[in-house]
Amino acid sequence: MSELISAELDLDDATALDLVTSVQRGESTATQVVSAHLEGIEAVNPTVNALLDVHPEEALAEADRIDRLSAAERKNMPLAGLPVAVKDLIPAAGFRHTQGSPIFSTRIASLDHIVVSRMKRAGAVVVAKSNTPEFGLGSHTFNSVTGLTRNPYSLEHSAGGSSGGAAAALAARMLPIADGSDTGGSLRNPASFCNVVGLRPSLGTVPNSPNGLAYGTLSVKGPMARTVRDTAHLLTSMVGFTATDPFSYPADTSALQEVAMSAVGSAHGEQKITAAYTLDFSGMFPVADSVRSVVEAAVAELSGTDFQIKHAHPQLAEAKEAFRTLRGLQMLATLGPVADEHGDQMKEDALWNVEAGRSVTAQQASSAMSAQSRSWSAMADFLRHVDVLITPTVQVPPFDVRMRYPREIDGASMSDYLDWMTLPSIITTTNHPAVSIPVGFTHTGLPVGIQMVGRFRGEARLLEIAKRVEDRIGSWRAAPHIDRTRPLDRFPDIQ
């Protein structure tokens, strides 16, 4: 990989759309784009540890294949030449599929998840897998197979999770796009922690196949990128019906492409945005002062533009307990058989999740399903009167990498490792789309995002509003300064 390639492509500022447009126009080659990112991976990944199983030769061969296509063929590939790393919870043919577990540490996938096949068909080049906690459990990315992923903005702090490897790789400019998954905040939490964008779509917008729990209603797949426009652009290649996902549906991508291709400062649809805003759902849970101050400043700045913002929120008092119950049942269904056979190789958190599912009574299960229905209706009814709901994405800023999870928030104790993630998880219960957008940093330089919740299956409108936030106060251009000279332990003692 030549120095000329790196000099030609400024990966600090280049967006995914910049890069793919350059390839489609013949101003750059896919080989140049992939090579430049592979250079970055080689230089930065040993420090951040966001990616695993990097395949440079295969990636360059695929980039060369794209370069040999006609200009017309490349123009029909919306992700032409963009390198991507697939989250290690889903299969990508020929790559390791460890799920962060020693049980599957040597497993090689023989097929592609539908998200992977769609990205590849659109011209993306799979270069690696992205790190995740064991079985995606917990919003802190570490496991006993590939170790700890560090936050590029502060190496002694968490990158979040469970899509922490993807978010850290985006922030460190090792990738221009990434996929992720979200149950209780796993796209949104690491996006907030790493100063990037993560979208949790409505259930069924992005198909999920293969999926061992096809009728589960909590987990979705979705896009991540450094900008809202790039996120919208990637989403266009992920959405749509497939016969292998019962919740999937035909999706019109034209509105998403309008968002992706819109000029800075432009607006589609109504000029005035009506928004509701809450920090903590009237004291339902604690939010750290360091997060409050950044979010309040962002809301104040938006209020002086085309946003009309009022303090209000839907009533979601049942959502927290419903989420915990339904999540327990999901863990029992998906991990129960693994625990029965390999429990001695699973971490304590994973076993705790399975046991939480085993302890659910029939009455609790039926109550949780009813509460989820009411939570969906409460959010849908609320969003008939405003365009979006604005909240902090996460209740805390990035925390110390040696902590399994925050035990307290400004003096308020957390009962377990789910408690500090209540804010994004109650939104999960409503099954409405939610996006995390970077809006600033704490006084110690740690990233903070805001969460915006939109109308059901209204991802295009939600992203249109989100890109207006990005145009005014988005902090994505602030690249991290990564000290690559420090020896860092990939497997520190985490308590």
N, C-alpha and C positions, 0 to 999 in steps of 0.2 A: 504493500500500500504506500503510495508515494506521498511526499510532502505536498506536491502540487494539488492532489485531490483534496487534502484537508484545507489548504489555503483557498480553494475555489468555493468551498461550501462552509459558510459560517453557521455551525450548528447551534450556537448560542441563540441566535435570533431567527433562524429559518424555521418557518412553520411547516407542518406536513403538507399543507396546500401549496406553499412555495416550492417545496421539493418535487411534488408530483407534477405540478405545472411545468417545472423546468424539464423534467424527463419527457413529458408528453410533447413539449415544444422542441425537443432535441437540443436544448441548451446545456443539459447535463445528461449523463447516462445513468441507468439504474446501477451499473457497476460502480460508478463514482459515489452514488448516494450510499449504497450498501457498504462499500469499502471505507468511507469516511466514518460511518457508524461503528463498523468493526474495529477501526482504530480507537475510537472512543471507548468501546467496551474493553479492549485490551488494556487501555491506560487506566480506566476508572473502576472497572468492576472488581478488581482485587481489593480495593478499599471499601466500596459500598456493598458489594456482595448481593446485588439485586438479581443477577441472572445466573442460570446454570445450563449446562449442556449446550454450549455455544458450538454451532456448526458452520465455521467460516467457509470451508470449501464448497459445501452444498449451497450455501447462500449465494456465493459468488457465481456458481454455475447457473442458478436460477436467475440471477440478475443478468447474466450474459444472454440467457434465453430470451428474456424480455427485451434486451437491446437489439436482438436479431429480428424481432417482430417489425412489421411495417408501422409507420407513423399512425395510420388509421387504427390498427389493432391496439397500439398503446393508448390512443385517445379514448378507446372504449374500456380502458382499465382504470377505474377511478383511484386505485391505490398503487399505480404502476411504480415499482421500484422501492416502495417504502418498507424498510425493515420492521419487523414486529417480533416480540417474544410472547409466547402463549403462556398464560397462567398455568402453573403446574397442577391445577386441579382438574384440567380437562386434557384429553388426548390430542396429540399432534403426531401424525405418523412418522416413525423413525426417530423420535425424540423420547427421552426419559419421561416417565409419567409416575413420579414418586408420591405425589400428594403430600410431600413433606414428611412421609412416614418411613421408618426403617423397614416396615413390612413390604413396601413396594420400591425399595431403594434402587433395585436393578431392573425394574420393569421398563420395557420399551413398548411404546404404543404402536399398534398396527393399523390404526385408522385415525381419521381426523374428526374432531367434533365439528358440528355443522358451522359454528362460528369460524373455525379455522378454515374449513373448505371454502366458505364464502369470502373470507379475506384473501385467500390465495387466488381464488377465481378473479377477484378484483385487481390482482397484481401485487399484493403484499408479499414480501419475502420473509419467511419464518427463519430467524437466525438463532433462536434459543428458547428456553422456557424461563418464566419469571418466578421468583421465589414466593413461597406462601407458608403460613404456619401449618403445622400438622393437621391435615384434613380441612384446612381453612378455618380452624377454630381459634378465635381470639383476634383482636385488632392490633396485634404486635407480631411482626413477621420474624419468627425464629423457629428452627426445628433441629432435630438431631442428625439430619441427613446432610443438609447444605449449610446450616448455620444461620447466623443473624444477618438481616439486612439493615443497614444503617441509613439514617436520614442524610441526604446530601447537603442539607443546609446546616446541620450540626451532627457530626458523626457520633456524638455521645447520646443522641436522642432517637426515639423510635420513628420508623418510616410509616407506622400504622399497618393496617392489614384488614382483610387478609390479602388484598391485592397490593401488598406493600412493595414487593419486588417490581411490579409494573410501574407504580407511582414513582419509586426511587429512580428507576431507569429513565423514565421520562424527564424527571427533574434534573438528572445528571447529564442529559443530552445524549444518552446512549441509544435512545429510541425516539422516533417522532410520534408513534401511535402505540396503543396497547389495548388488549382486551382485559376484562376483569369479571368478577362475579360479586354479587351482593345479596346477603341474607339480612344481616342486621346493620349494615353500613360499610361493607367491605369494598365497595367502589368509592364511597363518599369519604370515609374516614381517612384513608391514605392520600386521597386527593387533597384534603384539607391540610394534612401533615406535611405534604411535599410540594405545595404551591402549584398544583396542576388541577385539571378539570376531570371530574368523574361523574358519569350519569347513571343512575339507577332507573332503567325504563319501566314502564307499566308491564305487568305480567303479560307475556305473550308477544310483546313487541319484537324482542330478539328471541328467536327459537332456541330451545335447549335440548339438544339430542346428540349423543345418547344421554339418557337421564334415568337413573334408577328409581326416581320418584316423580313420574311424569305429571301427576295430579297434585303435587305439592304447590303451595301458593306463596311461599316466602322467598325462595331463591330465584334470582334472575341473572342473566349475562348482560354485559353492556360495554360501552366504549370508554376509554380514557385517552386524554391528549393534553397538550400544554395550553391549548386555547379552546374556547367554545366552538369556534368555526371548524377547527380540526375535528372536534368531537362530533359535531353534526355531520361532517363529511364521512367520518368512519362509520357512523350509525347507518348511513344510507346503504352501506355494503353488508350490514348485518341483519337488517329487518326482513320480514316477509314470511309468508305461509310455508310450512313444510308439513307433510303428512305424518311425520314422526313426532310432532309436538302438538298435543291436543289443544293448547292455549294459543298457538300461533295464528296469525291472521294476515291477509294481504294488506300491505301498507303502502301508501302513496309517499314516495320519497321527494316529490317536487318541492314541497315546503321546506324540507330539511336542506335541500340543495340551495334554496333561496337564502337560508341562513348562512350556509357555508360560504357562499360566493358574495355575500353582501359587503359593501364598502364600510370602512370604519365610520361610525357616526350615523349610519343609515338606520332606517326603521321600517319594518313591514307591519301591516295591520294598523291597529289603532295607535296613535301617537302617545296618548297618555296611558300610563300603566297604573292600575290600582293594585295596591299590595297591602297585605296584613303582615304584621311583624310581632314576633314574640321571642324573648330570650329564653324562657324556661317554662312556658305553658302555665303561667300564674303560680310559679313556685313548685311545680311538680317534681323538679329535680334541680340540683345545684349546677351552676355554670361558673367556671373559674373567672375571676376578675380580669385576668390577662386576656381571655377570650372576649369577655363582655366589652372591654374597651375598644378592641379592634372592630368588632361587629357594630357597636353603637356608632363609631366614627363612620363606618361605611354606610350605614342607614341614613345618617345625617347628611352625608354627601349626596346620596341618591335623592333625598327629599328635596334638594335644591334644583333638580333637573325635571325630567318628565315623569317622575314617579310620585304618585299620591299615596302616602303610606300612613296607615293607622295602626294603633296597638289593638290587636285582636287575634284570636286563634280558635280553631274548632275544639269541641269538647272530646278529648281522647282519653278520658280517665280509665277506660277499660283496656286500652291498647297495650300497655306495658305487660300486664299479666297474660293477656291473650298471646302476645308474641312469645313469651317465655314458655308457655304451655305448648304452642304449636311447634316451636323450635325443638323442644324436647322430643316430641313425637317424630319430627323429621330426623333428628339424630338417631333415635332408636331404629327407625326404618332403614336408614342408610348405613349406620355404623354398628348397629346391634350385631349383625352377623359377623362383622370383622372382630368386634370385641369378644364374641363367643369363641372365636378360633385363635385370635392373636392378642388377647387382652394384656398379656405380659409384655408386649412390645409397644403398647400405646401409652401416651402420656396421661397424667392424672386428669387434665382438663377434658380430654376426649372421653375417658371412662365416666367422669362426672356427668357429661352431657348425655351419655347413653342411659345412665341410671336416672337422670331427671326424666327421661322419656318413659322408663319402666314404671316410675312412680305415679304417672298421670292416671287418674281414674276416668271412667266413662263420663261421669258428670262434669269433671274438669274439661275434658276434651270437647264435649258438646257445648259447654259454656264458652270456651275459647273460640270455637267456630262461629257461634252467634255474636260474640263480642267483635270478632273481626268484621263480620258483615255490618254491624252498627258503626264501626270505625270507618269503614269504606264510605258508608252513607254520610257520616258526619263530615268527612273531608269533601266529598262530592257536593254536598249541600252548601258548605262554607265557600267553596271555590266558584259557586254560581254568582257570588256577589263581589269577588275580587279575582284578579288575574292570577296572582301567586301568593303563597305564604312564604315569608322569609324568617329563617331561624339561624342560629349558629349551626355549623355542620356537626361539630363535636363539642362536648362539654369542657374539654381540656385542650391545651396546646400539646405538641409532641412531648412525651415524657422520657425519663431516663431509660436507656436501652437495657439496663440491668433489672428493671422492674417488669414482672409479668404483666401487670396492669396497675393503674392508679388505685391505691387503697383508700384515698380520700381526696375530696375536692374542696379546697379552701376550708378545711376542718370538718366537712361532712363525710362520714364513713361510707364506703361502698361495700355492699353486702357480699358481692362476688364479682367475677370478672365480666359479667354482663351489665352490671349496674351503671358503670360509667359511660356506657354506650346507649343509654335509654333514649336519648334525643333522636338519633337516626333510626333506632329500631321501632319506635312507635309510628314513624312514617312508613316503615316497611309494612306494618300491620294494615295500613290503609290502602296499600297496593297502588298508590299514585306515583307518577314519575317525580324524581327528585335529583337535582344536580348540585354539586359542590363547585363553587367558583372561588379562586384565590382573591383575597381583597386586602392583604397586608400582613404585617409581622408584629409580633410582640416586641416589647422594648429590649428583649434579649435576642431578637432576630429569628424567632421561630414562626413558621408560616401559620396563617389562620384563614379558613374559608367560611363563606356563608352558604347555607343550604336554601335552595328555592324549590318549592313544591308546586307542581302545576296540575292541570286538569287531566283526568284519566285518559290515556292514549293521546295526550296533547303534547308530545315531546317536541314537535317543531315550534309550537308557540312558546313553550317553556324555554327552549334554547334561544329563540329570538329575543326573549326578555333577558336571558342570561348574558347574551353577547352585548347588550346595551350596558349591563353592569361592567362587563370586562372592558368595554371601550372607555368607560369613565374612571374606574378605579381598579381594574384588574392589575395584579402584581406579577403576572406570569413572566414578564421580561427580566425580572431580577434573577439572574442565574446564580447558582451556588458557587462558592469558592471552596473547592475540595482539596484538603491537604493530603496528597498522595504519598507523603514521605513517612507518615507515622505508621509503625507496625500495629495492627489492630487484630484482636482475637475474634475469629469467626464464631467461636463457641465459648463465650464468657459465661460465668455463673449468673443465671437469671433467677431472681427470687420473686 
